[in-house]
Amino acid sequence: MTFIRSNRPSPPPAAAPAPRHTPLPTGREEPVLDVAVPVFNEEKDLEPNVRRLHAHLRDTFPYPFRITIADNASTDRTPVIAARLAGEFPEVTSLRLPRKGRGRALRAAWSGSRAPVLAYLDVDLSTGLAALLPLVAPLISGHSDLAIGTRLAPGARVVRGTKREVISRCYNVLLRCTLAVGFSDAQCGFKAVRREAAERLLPLVRDGEWFFDTELLVLAERAGLRIHEVPVDWVDDPDSSVDILATALADLRGILRMRRTLARRRPKPVAR
């Protein structure tokens, strides 16, 4: 039987209902790692890829884990499939949000978790799962505070079209020029953070969509947190529904907003 509990993301929409979690059954070990999978209208890829992710973690990850399917306002059969997977696998839980936005989905999933290490990956599994343990190992050990997959560092192997390659490289060059960042790849959908760092950073992150990742990393870096980078194998999803132009414009607005914010005040260091 699947149980439902209420969790309120921080900060929630003023008039929106709280997201609904399907929690793990009581009596199980608390997870060390909670992997969020944000989804919007992913009825085709959700089931096979969550099964693949679950099998990989079951066979290779040496600690208890959880997979949180964070559905941000899907209108197809995605919520039904997510609930079915949560009912089938004790390590899978589903979260339903009333508003669209990857950042909102991650904020809700991470805010509602007590796992010491929080991660997320894109449902298309474009990033090779072999990089998952190297991604989270420095966070479990306490060596680093955040970890990101990078497609732009030596050792990464990337298969994607010229257009996306150019856009990605230009975006990260723009970040270095405007916000003086030190990390190499802000947009790879493959990241992890220690829970205590997330608890301090999430209230500072204003974006609820695609710029969420960049804002989180910039604030973490300005606060003096350690960011570990893992070169990844990455294969572009040809069926991706991301609107590149709209996302790029939103990212530019986010960069300008952060420049103004950081010019006015310096983020306080986050205690390790």
WOGI-V317150 format. One record per residue. RES is the residue in three letters. SS is DSSP state (~ for helix, > for strand, _ for the rest). PHI is phi in degrees with one decimal (* if undefined). D_CENTER is the distance of its C-alpha to the mean C-alpha in Angstrom with 1 decimal. Layout:
res: (RES:RES)
ss: (SS:SS)
phi: (PHI:PHI)
d_center: (D_CENTER:D_CENTER)
This chain:
res: (MET:THR:PHE:ILE:ARG:SER:ASN:ARG:PRO:SER:PRO:PRO:PRO:ALA:ALA:ALA:PRO:ALA:PRO:ARG:HIS:THR:PRO:LEU:PRO:THR:GLY:ARG:GLU:GLU:PRO:VAL:LEU:ASP:VAL:ALA:VAL:PRO:VAL:PHE:ASN:GLU:GLU:LYS:ASP:LEU:GLU:PRO:ASN:VAL:ARG:ARG:LEU:HIS:ALA:HIS:LEU:ARG:ASP:THR:PHE:PRO:TYR:PRO:PHE:ARG:ILE:THR:ILE:ALA:ASP:ASN:ALA:SER:THR:ASP:ARG:THR:PRO:VAL:ILE:ALA:ALA:ARG:LEU:ALA:GLY:GLU:PHE:PRO:GLU:VAL:THR:SER:LEU:ARG:LEU:PRO:ARG:LYS:GLY:ARG:GLY:ARG:ALA:LEU:ARG:ALA:ALA:TRP:SER:GLY:SER:ARG:ALA:PRO:VAL:LEU:ALA:TYR:LEU:ASP:VAL:ASP:LEU:SER:THR:GLY:LEU:ALA:ALA:LEU:LEU:PRO:LEU:VAL:ALA:PRO:LEU:ILE:SER:GLY:HIS:SER:ASP:LEU:ALA:ILE:GLY:THR:ARG:LEU:ALA:PRO:GLY:ALA:ARG:VAL:VAL:ARG:GLY:THR:LYS:ARG:GLU:VAL:ILE:SER:ARG:CYS:TYR:ASN:VAL:LEU:LEU:ARG:CYS:THR:LEU:ALA:VAL:GLY:PHE:SER:ASP:ALA:GLN:CYS:GLY:PHE:LYS:ALA:VAL:ARG:ARG:GLU:ALA:ALA:GLU:ARG:LEU:LEU:PRO:LEU:VAL:ARG:ASP:GLY:GLU:TRP:PHE:PHE:ASP:THR:GLU:LEU:LEU:VAL:LEU:ALA:GLU:ARG:ALA:GLY:LEU:ARG:ILE:HIS:GLU:VAL:PRO:VAL:ASP:TRP:VAL:ASP:ASP:PRO:ASP:SER:SER:VAL:ASP:ILE:LEU:ALA:THR:ALA:LEU:ALA:ASP:LEU:ARG:GLY:ILE:LEU:ARG:MET:ARG:ARG:THR:LEU:ALA:ARG:ARG:ARG:PRO:LYS:PRO:VAL:ALA:ARG)
ss: (_:_:_:_:>:>:>:_:_:_:_:_:_:_:_:_:_:_:>:>:>:_:_:_:_:_:_:_:_:_:_:_:>:>:>:>:>:>:>:_:_:_:_:_:_:~:~:~:~:~:~:~:~:~:~:~:~:~:~:~:_:_:_:_:>:>:>:>:>:>:>:>:_:_:_:_:_:~:~:~:~:~:~:~:~:~:~:~:_:_:_:>:>:>:>:>:>:_:_:_:_:~:~:~:~:~:~:~:~:~:~:_:_:_:_:_:>:>:>:>:>:_:_:_:_:_:>:_:_:_:~:~:~:~:~:~:~:~:~:~:~:_:_:_:_:>:>:>:>:>:_:_:_:_:_:_:>:>:>:_:_:~:~:~:~:~:~:~:~:~:~:~:~:~:~:~:~:~:~:_:_:_:_:_:_:_:_:_:_:>:>:>:>:>:~:~:~:~:~:~:~:~:~:~:_:_:_:_:_:_:_:~:~:~:~:~:~:~:~:~:~:~:_:_:_:_:>:>:>:>:>:_:>:>:>:_:_:_:_:_:_:_:_:~:~:~:~:~:~:~:~:~:~:~:~:~:~:~:~:~:~:~:~:~:_:_:_:_:_:_:_:_)
phi: (*:-99.9:-102.1:-119.6:-128.6:-98.4:-133.5:-109.6:-64.2:-117.7:-88.5:-83.5:-59.2:-57.6:-110.5:-90.8:-69.4:-66.9:-65.4:-109.2:-100.0:-106.3:-78.5:-67.4:-59.9:-68.2:95.4:-86.8:-62.9:-67.0:-71.0:-82.3:-124.3:-119.8:-100.5:-85.6:-122.4:-71.8:-138.8:-144.3:52.4:-117.8:-62.3:-77.8:-94.2:-59.4:-64.2:-62.0:-80.4:-68.5:-62.0:-65.4:-64.0:-61.0:-62.6:-63.9:-65.6:-59.7:-89.0:-123.7:-92.4:-84.8:-126.4:-60.7:-139.5:-140.0:-114.1:-109.1:-81.8:-104.0:-88.2:-101.8:65.4:-63.5:-114.0:-103.9:-86.4:-54.3:-61.6:-66.7:-65.8:-61.3:-64.2:-65.2:-65.0:-64.8:-75.4:-83.5:-109.3:-61.7:-89.4:-111.1:-130.5:-116.7:-134.0:-116.1:-108.3:-83.0:-122.6:-78.6:142.4:-62.6:-61.0:-63.1:-63.6:-68.3:-58.8:-67.1:-64.9:-72.2:-66.0:-91.1:-107.7:-108.5:-65.9:-67.7:-125.8:-115.3:-137.9:-151.9:-146.9:-72.1:-66.1:-74.9:52.7:-60.7:-85.7:-61.1:-69.8:-62.5:-85.5:-67.7:-65.5:-60.2:-68.4:-94.0:-57.2:-66.0:-79.6:-64.9:-75.1:91.4:-67.6:-128.8:-100.8:-133.1:-143.3:-132.2:-80.2:-128.5:-97.8:-117.1:-105.0:-55.4:101.1:-76.0:-123.5:-124.9:-121.6:-161.4:-69.8:-60.7:-59.5:-66.8:-62.9:-65.2:-60.4:-63.0:-66.8:-64.1:-62.6:-71.5:-65.2:-60.1:-62.1:-65.8:-76.5:-96.5:-116.2:54.9:-79.0:-107.1:-79.0:-96.5:-145.2:-81.8:-104.8:-62.0:-79.4:-159.9:-142.9:-148.9:-150.3:-69.7:-62.1:-65.4:-70.9:-61.8:-62.4:-91.6:-85.4:-56.7:-64.1:-90.9:-83.1:-94.8:-75.6:-114.3:-126.1:-77.3:-78.3:-50.7:-58.2:-61.6:-63.0:-59.7:-68.3:-62.2:-64.2:-64.3:-65.2:-65.4:-85.6:83.8:-80.1:-82.8:-116.5:-93.6:-114.0:-124.0:-61.2:-124.3:-89.4:-142.0:-120.8:-62.2:-87.4:-66.9:-97.1:-58.4:-98.9:-67.3:-81.4:-62.7:-65.2:-62.2:-65.3:-62.6:-65.0:-64.4:-64.4:-62.9:-63.3:-64.7:-62.4:-62.1:-63.0:-68.6:-60.9:-65.8:-64.4:-69.9:-70.6:-82.8:-153.1:-97.5:-58.7:-70.3:-58.0:-95.2:-62.3:-80.1)
d_center: (28.1:24.8:24.6:22.8:21.9:20.9:18.1:17.9:14.7:15.6:17.0:17.8:19.7:23.3:24.9:22.1:22.3:19.9:17.2:18.5:17.3:19.0:19.2:20.2:23.9:25.7:27.2:24.5:23.2:20.2:17.2:16.4:12.9:10.7:8.2:6.4:7.2:7.3:10.8:13.7:17.1:16.1:19.3:20.2:17.3:15.8:18.6:19.4:15.9:15.0:18.5:17.9:14.8:16.8:19.8:18.2:16.9:20.3:22.3:20.6:18.7:21.4:20.0:19.2:15.8:14.1:12.0:10.9:11.2:10.0:12.6:13.0:16.7:17.5:21.2:21.9:22.0:18.3:18.8:21.8:20.3:17.4:20.2:22.3:19.8:19.3:23.0:23.6:21.2:21.5:18.1:16.3:15.7:15.2:14.1:15.7:15.3:18.3:16.7:14.6:11.6:7.9:7.8:10.2:8.6:5.7:8.7:10.9:9.2:8.9:12.2:13.9:13.3:15.9:14.6:15.1:12.0:8.5:5.9:3.5:5.6:7.6:10.5:13.1:12.5:13.6:12.7:15.3:14.6:17.2:14.9:12.8:15.5:16.2:12.7:12.9:16.7:17.1:15.0:17.1:20.2:19.5:20.1:16.9:14.6:11.5:11.0:9.8:11.0:13.8:15.9:18.5:19.8:22.9:22.3:19.6:20.9:19.7:21.3:20.9:23.3:24.9:23.7:20.0:20.9:22.9:20.5:17.7:20.2:21.8:18.7:18.0:21.8:21.8:19.3:21.6:24.6:23.6:21.3:22.6:19.2:19.6:16.3:16.8:13.8:11.4:10.1:9.4:6.4:6.5:5.7:7.1:9.2:12.5:13.0:15.9:14.2:11.5:14.5:16.2:13.7:12.2:15.8:16.2:13.4:15.2:13.2:11.7:11.0:10.2:11.4:8.9:7.4:11.1:12.4:10.4:11.6:15.0:15.6:14.7:17.1:19.7:19.7:20.6:17.7:17.5:14.8:15.2:14.9:15.1:16.9:15.6:17.5:16.0:17.8:17.4:17.3:20.6:19.9:16.7:17.4:15.6:18.4:18.5:21.2:19.7:16.3:18.4:20.5:17.8:16.4:20.1:20.6:17.6:19.2:22.5:21.5:19.9:23.1:25.2:23.3:23.4:27.0:28.0:26.5:24.8:21.8:23.2:22.3:20.1:22.2:21.2)
